[in-house]
Amino acid sequence: MKFNTSVLHTLKPEKENYGATQTPVYQVSAFAYDTAEQLEKVFNNKAVGFSYSRVGNPTVDAFEKRVAAIEGGIGAVACSSGMAAITAVFLSILQSGDEIIVSSGLFGGTIELLHDLDVLGITVRFVDNITADSVRENITDCTKAVFTELIGNPKLNVVDLESVSQVCHENGIPLIVDSTTATPFLVRPVKHGADIVIHSSSKYINGGGNSVSGIIVDGGTFNWNNEKYSVMGKYLKFGKFALLFRLRNDIWRNTGGCLSPFNAFMNIVGLDTLGLRMERICDNALKLAEFLSTVDGIEVNYPALSSSPCYDIAKKYFGGRGGGIITVRAGSREKAFRLINSLEYALIATNIGDVKTLVIHPASTIYTHSTEEQKINAGVYDDTIRISVGIEDIDDIIADFGKAAENL
Ligand SMILES: *Cc1c(COP(=O)(O)O)cnc(C)c1O
């Protein structure tokens, strides 16, 4: 099966749903049983069933199973937001005294979270670009994980999964990838060596800009049975499922960052058209990036343009596609604001992966709490504009940017 068919047909609909062609929304908090004994069994993992929607819900479960299948993982855990997903993974693996190697070209919220980890006694080593060499140079006996975005948002640097995962595995540490901007349409990171894949499903998976959510996919490829990961404790007996059990029984369940059934449903509806949207978005983004490259005074960064420093890696993993985000530098903050304000169609909003084209000035918004150095390492300059390209007729969007650029 190719991508769109597999997204729609890998999992068969549940039998008991009256033949419903879409997963119903189980908008309930709790599930009742005939006897106390039955509920006891469900609570003790001796019977399959749902008890309370913070811990599990059939609609959320269906969303998790679909994303796990699409990504080629052994299971998934859905969360209330992308940040909740990243937090749950970090807190499940790391403890005081540990180190983590991360890319400095990360989403602003994630950089702020990493500073919160610092306070908990976890050393965060930021490196400009996650490569086999930079990982090797920064690994110590205390390193417990490498974390990176596959396509940095908004730096748009692309990670060479195969060589990086090889160094991680030689050193017995997992590679955790935030694949929000790439989506499984461009690449399935587990196939190329990533152990854990995280999405802010608020973005391309949902696709309509209508629900905030996140999801963790476990590739089942990492062997936690090593004294380094004593934090996995009693879950080691579950072998490759250890992390999923730890999330479900400890951190994820106890921090309460569960996904609402209704938002899970919106994501399921979104998933159905992920391939169609991504194909259109990537085609549109390439055309817009090519056009913007011809405009005087604008510098364009897009992974599928040969001018991108990541062009070759992007080509290797994404087959010539570049995703839906373009960044441009307009020459000054004033010019960037003028360009943004002159656009007729693009919405000025802090989101990506919507069907509508969105623009933002990251330095004054998402990175407003970052230092100058952090901003530059994240590819955020005073004149940077991030464009999240939508599914509009691209001629209209190109004309809109062309007209706005006349004001530069
Ligand atoms: C948006 C985003 C996040 C955070 O996700 P939320 O759903 O907003 O919490 C994390 N990583 C990346 C790459 C993002 O774009």
PDBQT file of the ligand as one rigid body, heavy atoms in Angstrom, charges set to zero:
ROOT
HETATM    1  C1  LIG A 501       4.319  23.627  17.872  1.00  0.00    +0.000 C 
HETATM    2  C2  LIG A 501       5.494  22.779  18.091  1.00  0.00    +0.000 A 
HETATM    3  C3  LIG A 501       5.716  22.161  19.325  1.00  0.00    +0.000 A 
HETATM    4  C4  LIG A 501       4.801  22.381  20.504  1.00  0.00    +0.000 C 
HETATM    5  O1  LIG A 501       3.550  21.806  20.286  1.00  0.00    +0.000 OA
HETATM    6  P1  LIG A 501       2.193  22.337  20.968  1.00  0.00    +0.000 P 
HETATM    7  O2  LIG A 501       1.180  21.400  20.395  1.00  0.00    +0.000 OA
HETATM    8  O3  LIG A 501       2.016  23.755  20.556  1.00  0.00    +0.000 OA
HETATM    9  O4  LIG A 501       2.373  22.188  22.432  1.00  0.00    +0.000 OA
HETATM   10  C5  LIG A 501       6.807  21.348  19.456  1.00  0.00    +0.000 A 
HETATM   11  N1  LIG A 501       7.668  21.148  18.433  1.00  0.00    +0.000 NA
HETATM   12  C6  LIG A 501       7.489  21.732  17.240  1.00  0.00    +0.000 A 
HETATM   13  C7  LIG A 501       8.472  21.481  16.145  1.00  0.00    +0.000 C 
HETATM   14  C8  LIG A 501       6.399  22.573  17.021  1.00  0.00    +0.000 A 
HETATM   15  O5  LIG A 501       6.243  23.166  15.829  1.00  0.00    +0.000 OA
ENDROOT
TORSDOF 0
